[in-house]
């Protein structure tokens, strides 16, 4: 035989043909991985989102427990949105600690981790202390406006992972985590899209204004339609409906 196949042995010098293969294969592999890392996020709706953890910050506002824990922070520069709504969770997959929620109904100075993406921000609360209410605070929570009844199609996401803790933070790839968060007390949020493709976010409540967490776990991450009363609530919305009437839509 005049030809011989190169055979790689771990303790022997690398054969010439194998060396030549690696000299072009390894750079090509690295370039492919880098290209995939650049292109893939733009093809995935949540991997490319602008959600991020924005660090520990302090807020002063009215702490409320219903329909889900949230903080109302005055927004004096916006006459049509007199306050900003921040849904609250704990620093884990649960409600804020009892030491925080015992201040519900009071003005507080709250410290927490701000998590957000465009048009939706929440706070993972770390601590809160009661403070004196500012002038005019009594009327703050009464500025809720009913916009009427609507049938809205969308998806229930958990209010902590979706804005930036997890990527992806919605659809079936995130279902198990979302169910665990919502069952622990993290505010469920209904995400829908308007005719322009912009995301709209709704806090969910039952007809009596209470949380719906335990009643909607089987529908988390599925396309559904909710028919109920939409309330303008500061810079946010509340969607009031009986969870028994939520309708699952074809995938």
Order of alpha helices (4+ residues) and beta strands (2+ residues): alpha-beta-beta-beta-alpha-beta-beta-beta-alpha-beta-beta-beta-beta-beta
